[in-house]
Amino acid sequence: MAKQQKKTVTGRVLHDPVKDKLRPIFPLDLSKCHTIDELVRAMGDTAYTGRQVGDAADVLEAMARDKDCFVVMTLAGALTVGKMGLIFCDLIESGIVKAVVSTGALMAHGLVEATGLSHFRYDPSKMNDAELFEAGYNRVYDSLEPEKNLDHVEEVVDHIFDEWDAQEVVCSWKLHRRIGEYLKKSSHGRGILKSAYECNVPVFVPAFSDSELGIDFALHKIARQREERPLLRFDPFEDFEKFADTMMATKRMGIFTIGGGVPRNWSQQFGVYAELMARRGYKKVPLKRYNYGVRICPEPVHWGGLSGSTYTEAVSWGKFVPAAEGGRLAEVFDDATVALPLVAGAVLQRIGYFKRK
């Protein structure tokens, strides 16, 4: 029989952390960290955001190794201008990511990259924002997107729309697949949409009109009206239904969220949609909730916005499997340009992706 612990004079019972099976933490010894993976594993044994990075890599690795898990990656923020695009290519080409849900701007800036054009550092000593406008430079925090780049994007998109059969409805995943096909034929560099096309990964942009590509679609409509050509019709519910059918066919689901916003919510609300179909009598379907979740976003929860809401809050909406039922969730409250390379790089090393390349 185990020896009963005694109360101290103040009434406290001082436990043994080893007997309580608590996990120890350790100083970060950089002399022992020779790879991204070794660094991230060591960070996981520290505290604060470092530990969050380590825990996130462990959950993402579990997703990657679960052969029955369909992983959705959601993207928000100027991450291609922030030069994170090749990491997304790696996550797609490695087979970890099976679908992408993104902001339209991120895809437009990524198309700039994929066609061989560049973004540039912003030097505030050379031009202020009014002068940038006059010179045709669009500022994204500390970087610049030349307006000429976006004119080039319109040329690419117009070429695709000119060849589009007016009898076929346009939606974001079909358009992005066509752009990927175009890049496969005409571009030698890498890009998200090119990788997605080559790996048969659908790319959804639920807020399509809020983007350069959405503007290009609107301008193309005006051009067709002037030329008295049949107009193209865009239907966002084609995206919704394609995503729902895809997710309904999965055994387990995982979500890798960078940022928040519409891509995150649109992807997560599938669980609500499935539950409502069953509860309101439209279709007999099981609960479909994400089994895994990894989120990288610096937004704090107390502002009340969706981007800062926690995964545990989403459990209450029926979007995630709770931890008590086997759900695995990890959240990193950090800038994606810092945390994403660490988390993704560690997991890609663990699964041997760089050796294969």
Phi and psi in degrees as a GROMACS rama.xvg file:
@    title "Ramachandran Plot"
@    xaxis  label "Phi"
@    yaxis  label "Psi"
@TYPE xy
-62.968  141.518  ALA-2
-69.7582  127.31  LYS-3
-74.5332  133.144  GLN-4
-72.8884  142.504  GLN-5
-93.0604  147.486  LYS-6
-75.8068  143.348  LYS-7
-82.2454  176.635  THR-8
-63.0764  -21.6824  VAL-9
-92.2523  0.855874  THR-10
94.2322  -5.57348  GLY-11
-80.1406  146.952  ARG-12
-110.591  109.976  VAL-13
-83.4537  112.62  LEU-14
-83.2782  160.661  HIS-15
-94.6803  116.072  ASP-16
-62.9361  -27.1046  PRO-17
-69.4945  -46.0214  VAL-18
-65.61  -29.8622  LYS-19
-80.6318  -0.174312  ASP-20
58.7346  40.2055  LYS-21
-78.4883  147.575  LEU-22
-89.5012  123.781  ARG-23
-74.6813  157.812  PRO-24
-116.504  158.578  ILE-25
-135.142  154.505  PHE-26
-63.0125  145.637  PRO-27
-79.644  112.253  LEU-28
-102.337  96.8079  ASP-29
-64.5757  -23.5346  LEU-30
-66.0096  -17.7892  SER-31
-101.629  3.03963  LYS-32
-108.209  103.942  CYS-33
-111.09  -7.3717  HIS-34
-134.809  167.469  THR-35
-60.0103  -42.6231  ILE-36
-62.0151  -44.4383  ASP-37
-62.6406  -38.951  GLU-38
-64.8633  -45.899  LEU-39
-67.1422  -39.2312  VAL-40
-62.266  -41.2693  ARG-41
-66.6783  -37.9472  ALA-42
-63.0058  -34.1998  MET-43
-63.7062  -18.1771  GLY-44
-99.2481  15.1307  ASP-45
-107.608  -133.46  THR-46
-145.183  176.203  ALA-47
59.0864  -139.825  TYR-48
-66.9277  -30.8194  THR-49
-58.1031  -44.136  GLY-50
-65.3736  -38.5312  ARG-51
-59.0504  -41.1809  GLN-52
-61.6958  -45.8903  VAL-53
-63.1468  -43.3921  GLY-54
-65.3164  -39.4257  ASP-55
-63.0474  -40.6212  ALA-56
-62.9389  -38.1307  ALA-57
-63.8701  -41.5231  ASP-58
-71.6595  -41.0369  VAL-59
-63.475  -37.8792  LEU-60
-62.328  -40.8915  GLU-61
-61.9097  -40.6954  ALA-62
-60.1954  -47.3804  MET-63
-63.1224  -33.6858  ALA-64
-89.4785  -11.8697  ARG-65
-81.3376  103.718  ASP-66
-64.7385  -19.5774  LYS-67
-96.7832  6.29674  ASP-68
-99.6177  127.783  CYS-69
-98.4609  115.845  PHE-70
-100.202  125.144  VAL-71
-103.472  131.439  VAL-72
-107.321  124.691  MET-73
-110.102  137.97  THR-74
-129.842  130.645  LEU-75
-143.41  150.656  ALA-76
100.548  167.966  GLY-77
-82.8652  61.6569  ALA-78
-79.0816  -24.9565  LEU-79
-79.9432  -37.4334  THR-80
-61.6737  -33.9322  VAL-81
-76.8279  4.44657  GLY-82
67.7647  34.7584  LYS-83
-97.0447  2.82226  MET-84
-59.1229  -41.0189  GLY-85
-69.1516  -26.7319  LEU-86
-64.2695  -40.588  ILE-87
-65.7739  -38.1633  PHE-88
-59.1252  -44.543  CYS-89
-61.8917  -42.2057  ASP-90
-65.3179  -33.4805  LEU-91
-74.6453  -50.2184  ILE-92
-67.7252  -24.9678  GLU-93
-74.5271  -15.3676  SER-94
90.9716  -0.0491909  GLY-95
-68.4939  -49.1897  ILE-96
-92.8046  128.345  VAL-97
-107.12  -16.2802  LYS-98
-154.761  151.967  ALA-99
-125.689  134.82  VAL-100
-123.6  124.595  VAL-101
-141.9  166.79  SER-102
-74.3241  154.312  THR-103
-69.7918  -35.6226  GLY-104
-60.3703  -40.2652  ALA-105
-62.3602  -39.293  LEU-106
-69.9982  -37.606  MET-107
-64.7951  -46.3537  ALA-108
-65.8585  -33.0743  HIS-109
-67.3583  -33.3977  GLY-110
-66.8149  -35.3371  LEU-111
-56.9882  -49.0784  VAL-112
-59.9352  -47.0233  GLU-113
-66.5131  -25.0712  ALA-114
-92.1657  10.2123  THR-115
91.5803  7.22339  GLY-116
-92.2631  167.947  LEU-117
-122.487  157.269  SER-118
-104.815  164.516  HIS-119
-136.892  154.953  PHE-120
-66.1088  144  ARG-121
-93.5338  126.874  TYR-122
-112.979  100.979  ASP-123
-63.3722  -15.9925  PRO-124
-75.6518  -14.4394  SER-125
-96.2516  -40.3477  LYS-126
-147.423  141.394  MET-127
-88.0193  179.788  ASN-128
-66.4492  -34.9247  ASP-129
-65.0832  -40.0425  ALA-130
-70.0297  -34.2998  GLU-131
-61.263  -42.2232  LEU-132
-60.0157  -47.2905  PHE-133
-62.6141  -32.7075  GLU-134
-87.2711  -4.91956  ALA-135
80.0451  32.7706  GLY-136
-114.532  121.515  TYR-137
-95.4258  122.64  ASN-138
-89.9703  132.974  ARG-139
-120.139  89.4384  VAL-140
56.627  -96.9231  TYR-141
-110.476  15.8364  ASP-142
-133.026  163.98  SER-143
-124.429  136.849  LEU-144
-112.099  105.065  GLU-145
-60.658  138.839  PRO-146
-59.7029  -30.1042  GLU-147
-60.531  -32.8563  LYS-148
-60.5796  -44.4386  ASN-149
-72.1459  -29.6399  LEU-150
-63.7097  -37.6608  ASP-151
-65.9258  -40.5521  HIS-152
-57.889  -42.9684  VAL-153
-61.4382  -38.1075  GLU-154
-61.44  -42.2493  GLU-155
-64.2835  -47.3642  VAL-156
-67.1738  -39.7173  VAL-157
-60.5577  -40.2881  ASP-158
-58.7655  -41.6702  HIS-159
-70.6964  -41.9849  ILE-160
-67.5121  -32.9824  PHE-161
-62.3144  -31.2545  ASP-162
-93.052  -0.0638412  GLU-163
-76.1526  131.247  TRP-164
-69.1888  121.403  ASP-165
-62.7995  -16.151  ALA-166
-80.5467  -14.7875  GLN-167
-97.1705  126.479  GLU-168
-67.0369  139.731  VAL-169
-90.4952  138.646  VAL-170
-145.968  168.717  CYS-171
-66.3537  -41.228  SER-172
-67.8034  -34.3849  TRP-173
-69.2638  -42.1237  LYS-174
-63.0294  -45.4835  LEU-175
-67.7812  -29.4329  HIS-176
-67.607  -40.6629  ARG-177
-65.2225  -39.8559  ARG-178
-63.6656  -42.1994  ILE-179
-60.5702  -40.1345  GLY-180
-63.9872  -41.7624  GLU-181
-59.7175  -45.7992  TYR-182
-65.138  -36.1219  LEU-183
-59.212  -37.7306  LYS-184
-84.6404  -30.0822  LYS-185
-115.699  -12.2858  SER-186
-118.032  138.706  SER-187
-93.8037  -17.3349  HIS-188
-84.9988  179.085  GLY-189
-96.1807  156.622  ARG-190
-167.342  156.648  GLY-191
-57.808  -49.5555  ILE-192
-69.1742  -32.3445  LEU-193
-66.7165  -46.4965  LYS-194
-62.1692  -41.3261  SER-195
-62.7924  -41.1588  ALA-196
-63.9  -46.4351  TYR-197
-64.4801  -30.1362  GLU-198
-102.112  7.81445  CYS-199
56.1672  44.5362  ASN-200
-104.7  116.586  VAL-201
-71.0882  144.01  PRO-202
-119.756  117.244  VAL-203
-106.332  139.124  PHE-204
-127.12  93.003  VAL-205
-66.37  -30.0396  PRO-206
-103.018  58.3509  ALA-207
-60.1301  -39.3982  PHE-208
-68.2312  -16.9697  SER-209
-91.0053  62.1969  ASP-210
-168.686  166.694  SER-211
-59.8967  -40.8262  GLU-212
-65.8541  -35.8024  LEU-213
-65.1314  -40.7795  GLY-214
-63.1206  -41.742  ILE-215
-61.905  -37.5369  ASP-216
-63.8514  -42.3356  PHE-217
-63.6989  -41.1801  ALA-218
-68.671  -36.0426  LEU-219
-64.8143  -33.7577  HIS-220
-62.0345  -42.5892  LYS-221
-62.2334  -42.4788  ILE-222
-61.7086  -41.1306  ALA-223
-66.1877  -38.4313  ARG-224
-62.6179  -42.0569  GLN-225
-63.6225  -37.0504  ARG-226
-87.8251  0.183085  GLU-227
55.9346  41.5929  GLU-228
-97.3165  156.894  ARG-229
-59.5319  138.143  PRO-230
-81.1729  148.653  LEU-231
-86.1807  146.493  LEU-232
-114.744  126.86  ARG-233
-101.817  128.914  PHE-234
-127.597  107.137  ASP-235
-66.0315  -20.921  PRO-236
-75.5729  -14.9584  PHE-237
-63.3955  -37.9825  GLU-238
-65.6953  -47.6507  ASP-239
-58.3298  -46.1353  PHE-240
-69.9489  -38.206  GLU-241
-62.5824  -45.1987  LYS-242
-63.8609  -44.9651  PHE-243
-62.4545  -45.1106  ALA-244
-63.0415  -39.0718  ASP-245
-64.1482  -46.7478  THR-246
-71.625  -31.9296  MET-247
-63.3643  -28.0199  MET-248
-84.187  -1.65238  ALA-249
-84.1198  156.33  THR-250
-86.294  -46.5496  LYS-251
-136.944  154.014  ARG-252
-126.882  143.801  MET-253
-132.361  150.951  GLY-254
-131.407  132.05  ILE-255
-117.026  103.15  PHE-256
-104.104  123.174  THR-257
-110.774  114.459  ILE-258
83.2968  -145.056  GLY-259
-156.664  -120.56  GLY-260
65.8681  -157.431  GLY-261
-59.4116  -44.5631  VAL-262
-56.3699  -40.6078  PRO-263
-65.5874  -50.0776  ARG-264
-65.9006  -42.5223  ASN-265
-59.758  -40.6797  TRP-266
-71.0262  -39.1178  SER-267
-73.9557  -27.9866  GLN-268
-73.2946  -3.31866  GLN-269
-58.5772  -39.1014  PHE-270
-60.9017  -40.3654  GLY-271
-64.593  -44.3708  VAL-272
-58.611  -45.6813  TYR-273
-64.7579  -41.6172  ALA-274
-65.235  -39.402  GLU-275
-69.5407  -35.6692  LEU-276
-58.3842  -41.0667  MET-277
-76.1896  -47.351  ALA-278
-68.6126  -32.612  ARG-279
-94.7706  6.37172  ARG-280
83.8349  16.9733  GLY-281
-80.7232  -36.3256  TYR-282
-160.814  142.356  LYS-283
-86.2701  103.076  LYS-284
-133.3  152.982  VAL-285
-77.3219  166.935  PRO-286
-60.7658  133.759  LEU-287
-122.725  100.569  LYS-288
-125.155  153.165  ARG-289
-69.0426  128.29  TYR-290
-82.9531  -27.6537  ASN-291
-129.597  150.674  TYR-292
-153.508  131.651  GLY-293
-129.001  126.681  VAL-294
-127.347  130.775  ARG-295
-118.276  110.619  ILE-296
-164.6  131.917  CYS-297
-84.329  -3.13687  PRO-298
-66.7898  124.759  GLU-299
-77.4249  153.817  PRO-300
-70.774  -27.432  VAL-301
-73.1562  -9.74956  HIS-302
-75.9112  -16.7394  TRP-303
87.7643  0.468439  GLY-304
-83.942  162.15  GLY-305
-62.8352  -39.6133  LEU-306
-59.162  -28.635  SER-307
-95.5563  -5.57703  GLY-308
-68.8478  144.58  SER-309
-82.7843  161.743  THR-310
-64.4509  -34.5117  TYR-311
-64.4399  -34.1759  THR-312
-62.7095  -39.9768  GLU-313
-66.6014  -22.8773  ALA-314
-59.419  -37.1036  VAL-315
-66.8216  -20.6375  SER-316
-91.431  -2.09303  TRP-317
78.9443  26.6785  GLY-318
-97.1227  -23.422  LYS-319
-132.983  147.582  PHE-320
-73.1601  126.288  VAL-321
-66.7978  157.992  PRO-322
-58.7897  -35.6103  ALA-323
-63.1606  -21.1639  ALA-324
-106.515  13.2851  GLU-325
104.627  0.0883375  GLY-326
-67.7094  143.087  GLY-327
-122.691  115.623  ARG-328
-129.287  140.82  LEU-329
-143.956  139.24  ALA-330
-132.964  134.038  GLU-331
-118.005  115.809  VAL-332
-91.621  81.0232  PHE-333
-156.033  163.268  ASP-334
-62.5026  130.678  ASP-335
-63.0852  -29.661  ALA-336
-71.1048  -11.5524  THR-337
-100.336  -50.95  VAL-338
-78.878  -36.8051  ALA-339
-60.2586  -48.4255  LEU-340
-59.7631  -33.5796  PRO-341
-70.1696  -51.4408  LEU-342
-64.2822  -51.6497  VAL-343
-66.1047  -42.979  ALA-344
-61.0378  -41.5082  GLY-345
-62.9338  -45.5249  ALA-346
-69.5378  -39.1758  VAL-347
-62.9326  -35.4585  LEU-348
-67.597  -41.8122  GLN-349
-61.6473  -36.6695  ARG-350
-90.2297  3.30511  ILE-351
78.2657  20.2211  GLY-352
-64.2263  -44.8034  TYR-353
-66.8914  -32.6327  PHE-354
-66.4178  -39.1945  LYS-355
-64.2322  -40.8559  ARG-356
